[in-house]
Amino acid sequence: MLVAAIFLFADYFRIKNSFPNGTFIGAVDVSQLSRDEAVEKISNAPISAFIRDVTFRNPANSAESFSYLPQELGIHVLPAETVDNAFDLTHKENYIRDLNKRLSRETIILPASFAPDDDFTRQALADLSQKIDTPAMDSAIILNEETGGYHITPDRPARKLLSDESLANAKKRLLKGETVIPLAIDYYGKPKVAEAILRAAPPVYRLSAFTTYYGAHDSPNRIHNIKLIASWINNTLLLSNEVFSLLDIIGDFSEERGFKEAYVITGGELVPELGGGTCQIGTTLYNTVALADLDVLSRRNHSFYFNIYPLGRDATVYPGQVDFKFKNNTGHPILLKALATNRKLSFRIYGTPTGKTVEFSNPSIYLLDENGSYRPASLKEVLDSDRPFRTTLVRTVKDAKGNVLKEETIRSFYKLYGDKTNVPIKRPEPR
């Protein structure tokens, strides 16, 4: 009994000022070392003995993780802090419990304390901001028109990496020996199109469709311009009460935007200009919009009538002067689909079924006579004359039961029939 007491007494004073057997800080064995001895040993150990890498992680999305070698962040061990923390952890229980652990030959592995280099870490965070900083992303709908299948993508707010806060997180975690650092990210700027809106009323039911074909003499430049603009309109999503402006979509008629020269009507003549062919976009889209009974805010007919368009139902556009605009009045999102080939242009509008049907009457034609008055005329008389004429027709909207909801009179005025040989051409169109 006396021998055991002497052993315990001696062991108590020995272990009081040193680490127990089986104690490691990282991969460094500090068993039976005093504080000073442990500090010296840790100071001389390579950084790889304590840490392999450091991972910055988005707390909201664990898949967004970015790992760095300690050298890339200028990380170094803090020997004194490391030993103090380790000593406290190995001596926090009473002597008898500590003795039982040591007698059981339990291995104790403790973390080191680290500190990053501010400049190195700030540079790493600056690189990360290139990946983290993103604008708000709208929810979108991907529709397969052939099968009717669709997929709705999630929305995402704008976000920005907070470098100062992320650096503070790194210092705090590394001091505790932790190697996974939560990034501080500010989420702001809500997206315009929320996923919940599209899921509540997915625009996957076709409300209308309309197609126009190119003329026999249409140039490759004109068709190129039509394809270009159609590609910008395709998959446009409009929320309830949102206004669509064709000129906003087109932007500047410039070579930088990809436009080529083709005929446009300017000053009563056909003149090759950048963007020629845009009016076929306006006309085709106007008819699609009218058939879906959307609210047309701005529409003007051409000064010349071309027979590739339905008589009295064309729409011209010209930057700074004439726009085609409409509003989504359905109460739900709508999706615009566009397709331009080498022979035709098509638009389709998808939304929530309204049960409405839309019909156009045949146009009534009035020719300007020698007395300056308009008189009823046939299309043949218009073709035979070189005189201005006008048209009227009625667009009728009915509900699902066939009841008339509204009737709209559409009026158009034309100076000439544009497909005749007497149409003034200022200069030839590039081919």
TAMO-V476226 format. One record per backbone hydrogen bond with DSSP energy under -1.0 kcal/mol. NH is the residue of the N-H (numbers start at 1). CO is the residue of the C=O. E is the energy in kcal/mol with one decimal. If there is no record, write none. Layout:
# TAMO-V476226
nh/co/e
NH/CO/E
NH/CO/E
This chain:
# TAMO-V476226
nh/co/e
5/1/-2.1
6/2/-2.5
7/3/-2.3
8/4/-2.5
9/5/-2.4
10/6/-2.5
11/7/-2.8
12/8/-2.3
13/9/-1.6
14/10/-1.9
15/11/-2.9
16/12/-1.4
18/15/-1.1
19/33/-2.0
24/108/-3.5
25/28/-2.7
26/110/-2.2
27/49/-2.4
28/25/-2.1
30/23/-2.4
32/19/-2.1
33/30/-2.0
38/34/-2.6
39/35/-2.6
40/36/-2.2
41/37/-2.2
42/38/-2.5
43/39/-2.2
44/40/-1.3
49/46/-1.9
50/47/-1.9
51/47/-1.8
54/68/-2.8
55/179/-2.9
56/66/-3.0
57/181/-2.8
58/64/-2.2
61/58/-1.5
64/61/-2.0
65/63/-1.4
66/56/-2.7
68/54/-2.7
72/69/-1.1
75/70/-2.7
76/115/-2.2
78/113/-2.9
82/78/-2.7
83/79/-2.6
84/80/-2.6
85/81/-2.5
86/82/-2.4
87/83/-2.9
88/84/-2.2
89/85/-2.0
90/86/-1.9
98/94/-2.3
99/95/-2.8
100/96/-2.2
101/97/-1.9
102/98/-2.2
103/99/-2.9
104/100/-1.5
105/102/-1.5
106/101/-1.8
108/22/-3.4
110/24/-3.3
114/174/-2.4
115/76/-2.0
117/73/-2.1
121/117/-2.7
122/118/-2.6
123/119/-1.9
124/120/-2.0
125/121/-2.5
126/122/-2.3
127/123/-2.0
128/124/-2.1
129/125/-2.1
131/128/-1.5
132/128/-2.4
133/129/-2.3
134/159/-1.5
137/156/-3.5
139/193/-2.8
142/151/-3.2
144/149/-3.2
148/144/-2.8
151/142/-2.0
153/140/-2.9
156/137/-2.7
158/188/-1.5
158/189/-1.8
159/134/-2.4
160/186/-2.0
162/184/-3.1
166/162/-2.2
167/163/-2.6
168/164/-2.1
169/165/-2.2
170/166/-2.1
171/167/-2.3
172/168/-2.2
173/169/-2.7
174/170/-2.7
175/171/-1.8
177/174/-1.4
178/173/-2.5
181/55/-3.5
183/57/-2.7
186/160/-3.0
188/158/-3.0
198/194/-1.4
199/195/-2.3
200/196/-1.7
201/197/-1.4
204/202/-2.0
205/351/-1.6
207/349/-3.3
208/349/-1.3
210/347/-2.2
212/345/-2.4
214/343/-2.0
218/215/-1.5
223/219/-2.0
224/220/-2.4
225/221/-2.3
226/222/-2.1
227/223/-2.5
228/224/-2.3
229/225/-2.3
230/226/-2.5
231/227/-1.9
232/228/-1.1
233/229/-1.7
234/230/-2.3
235/336/-2.2
236/233/-1.9
238/334/-2.6
241/328/-3.2
242/239/-2.2
244/326/-3.2
246/324/-2.4
249/245/-1.4
250/246/-2.3
251/247/-2.6
254/252/-1.5
258/255/-1.5
259/254/-1.9
262/273/-2.4
264/271/-1.9
266/269/-3.0
269/266/-1.1
270/424/-2.4
271/264/-3.0
273/262/-2.7
275/260/-2.0
276/273/-1.5
278/275/-1.5
280/277/-1.2
282/278/-2.1
283/279/-2.7
284/280/-2.3
285/281/-2.5
286/282/-2.4
287/283/-2.1
288/284/-1.8
289/285/-2.8
290/286/-2.8
291/287/-2.1
292/288/-1.1
294/289/-2.1
295/327/-1.7
297/325/-2.2
298/325/-1.9
305/416/-2.4
309/306/-1.9
313/310/-2.2
316/300/-3.4
318/322/-2.9
321/318/-2.4
322/318/-2.3
325/298/-1.7
326/244/-1.8
327/295/-2.7
328/242/-2.4
329/327/-1.1
334/238/-2.5
335/350/-2.8
336/236/-3.1
337/348/-2.8
339/346/-2.3
341/344/-2.7
345/212/-2.9
346/339/-2.7
347/210/-2.3
348/337/-2.3
349/208/-2.2
350/335/-2.7
351/205/-2.8
357/398/-2.0
359/396/-2.4
361/394/-2.3
364/392/-3.5
366/390/-2.8
367/375/-2.9
368/388/-2.4
369/373/-3.3
372/369/-1.8
375/367/-2.4
377/365/-2.3
382/378/-1.6
383/379/-2.4
384/380/-2.4
385/381/-1.3
389/414/-2.3
390/366/-2.8
391/412/-2.4
392/364/-1.9
393/410/-1.6
395/408/-3.3
396/359/-2.9
397/406/-2.6
398/357/-2.6
399/403/-2.5
402/399/-2.0
405/397/-3.3
406/397/-1.4
408/395/-2.7
410/393/-3.2
412/391/-2.1
414/389/-3.2
415/303/-3.8
416/303/-1.1
418/305/-2.6
420/417/-1.6
423/420/-1.2
426/270/-2.0
